Amino acid sequence: MSAAPRLALIALLLSTTPALADPIRQTKGDWQDKFRQLEGEDWPTPTDYRNASGAPGYRYWQQKVDYDVKVSLNEATKVVTGTETIRYRNNSPDALPYLWLLLDQNQYKRSSIAQMTQTVPDATSISIGEIRRVEAMKTWEGGFTISAVRGPDGQPLAHRVTDTLLRIELPQPVAGNGGEVTLSIDWSFPMAEQKVVDGRSGYECFTGQGEDGNCIFEGAQWFPRLAVYSDYEGWHNKAFLDAGEFTLEFGDYKVALTVPADHVVSATGVLQNPDQVLTATQRQRLEAAKSATAPMYIVTPEEALAAERGRASGTKTWTFAAQNVRDFGWASSRKFAWDAMNVRQDYAANPNVMAMSFYPKEARPLWDAYSTKAIAHTIDVYGKFAFPYPYPVAQSVNGPVGGMEYPMITFNGPRPVKDAKTGQLTYTERAKTGLIGVVIHEVGHDWFPMIVNSDERQWTWMDEGLNTFLQFQAEKLWDKDFPSRRGEPKDIAEYMLSDNQVPLMTQSDSVLQFGANGYGKPATALTILRETVLGRELFDRAFREYAARWRFKRPTPYDFFRTMEESSGVDLD
């Protein structure tokens, strides 16, 4: 190891936790024991819920929340209107007199903490995009309108909105150890023009000169969702400020999406009513794709072009079902072509996965060449490093969001550009690897944190860092010369020697240099741990142990630390 990576490793080791950044002074003069035992000093005491080995304890519990949602998209007004029935199962030992729900769309309210704490950039470097956003927010305001909250008897329930949170008072506490309560909520919100006001969802319309005038809609954080109630924090009711994402409860979903009749919809889960929304030919293609070893079209580019040229009257309702997921996302547009292929796994419980991509003509020829194949590659690599993919579908959607993940569906932004001489869409090697990299990263999030359900609001590195490390492995297995942005130790040396760093354990809304700290630093640390400290055999076995232990459960950093030590047999203090 050359001098720069060695210095980077030392800096990395000294910056990972607040305790190491400011070591406790020992009794021998000014000497500091930076390699002292951490367990028992800095880590929480093991409990019946989380034991000393890093595994879930014999009394581990988590809540279960099931949703039945009916929602409609008004294409003209860009407003989403819905009603949902929620069944909440309280597996904790505590009786709960009220429930907290997340209203993430409220970040777009002018009075929200997210908006009120927006920083003003240096006037010498303000961008056109920032000016557009400020101007747009003068006339447009997002956020939920909650029109009704009802209990199991249909009677109104008292409730209060606090910024991006909704507290619902229950007629009587929902009992612990398996008590249940059912409630329903009616709500609506205007979708954000994503490329103007930013965010993890919204719409993009192609209304420029020579464009077709149609829109792509991406729905995320789009319905009131139960906040987490956990053994180590109680209610996770921090306001959503946009930087820190979220952790959620697992449950079963049934979602009926009513959209314009000529739209194609991608969503979490499996389509339940293909007979009502697809043509006979498209249904035949969908069936054939279940055994296809290369991407084949379900909706062809020609069919998408034909839909773009008109406006069908009326609506169609697409119904999806998903089991044991912690969230639900969707996308809808008449511009979508749709391709799919089968991915075979050596996994008896789920031997076949449908990898699928949805994209407009503006994304071709890049997307039809690489998106679905990148999904398949991710399923293969992550399946070996962690555990096989447990869901029936994995999807990549092109739209305004540059890169974001939800169970079984991801939003990814890279597109080709027009050749200056021919006017034809084409792509560079950089655009190609950019698309492959972002698809790997976002689909990889299905493992961390969509299944290994860590809390990015509290510990960014637990999903972004672990996932970026696996992305680095997957990119190098795609092409040994892949130009990975993060994971190679030499690439982070300059950052690790820079000022104004914060420990990895910093809460996400307070992280400085988010990408380098939350993604690059932990990915590099894990690379060094695998290649230098433990070696591949010990690391890979311990990492798989962690993933298997916390599959469909909620780990903390200390569960990860304890598992890596206990499974590898190496003291990592």
PyMOL commands that set and color helices and strands:
alter all, ss='L'
color gray80, all
select helices_A, chain A and resi 3-13+18-21+104-108+113-116+128-139+194-197+274-277+280-289+301-308+361-363+366-385+429-444+460-462+464-478+489-496+508-510+514-533+536-549+557-568
alter helices_A, ss='H'
color red, helices_A
select strands_A, chain A and resi 64-74+79-90+96-102+145-150+159-162+165-174+179-190+202-205+215-219+225-226+229-230+234-235+251-260+264-267+270-271+296-299+315-325+330-333+337-344+352-359+393-398+403-406+409-412+417-418+425-426
alter strands_A, ss='S'
color yellow, strands_A
deselect
rebuild
show_as cartoon
